[in-house]
Amino acid sequence: MLTEWLLTPPAVFIILLATITIFAILARTLAIQGEPNPGKNEPYACGQDVPTGKIQPNYDDFFQFAFLFTILEVVALMLGTVTGNAAWFAVMVLSIIVLALFVLLRRD
């Protein structure tokens, strides 16, 4: 009864959370404590100070690759589960997906 309860997802989550917390506390006590430095939390890149301000990240390329990955995962799932009678459907969907990938990856 106890072993079945220990294998439920909430119990495993609580046990792992407690274990990670204990390890974090132990690591903090064992870590070397240095002198506080006023520039410790300042941004720094390539040996030069970075002017503070808001940075606007550009995620355009990320969304293209995320969409590509999603399409390829769906194709792999379809081809892995298709049976003999639905092979024509898989070929049709695969050709549509290849066409979509050409459209997605075209360069202007």
GISUL-V98344 format. One line per field, one symbol per residue. ss: DSSP state (H for helix, E for strand, - for the rest). phi: phi as a letter, one per 20 degrees, with the letter a starting at -180 (. if undefined). psi: psi as a letter, one per 20 degrees, with the letter a starting at -180 (. if undefined). A space follows every 50 residues. Layout:
# GISUL-V98344
ss: ???
phi: ???
psi: ???
This chain:
# GISUL-V98344
ss: -HHHHH--HHHHHHHHHHHHHHHHHHHHHH-------------EE--EE- ---------HHHHHHHHHHHHHHHHHHHHHH--HHHHHHHHHHHHHHHHH HHHH----
phi: .fffffefgffffffffffffffffffffeffedffdfefeefbblmcfe ffreddfddfffffffffffffffffffffdfdffdffffffffffffff ffffefde
psi: ghhhhhjqghggggghggghgghggghhhiqporqpphjhjqqppkjqqp pqrppnqojghghghgggggghggghgghhjqrhhjhhghgghhhhhggh hgghjqp.
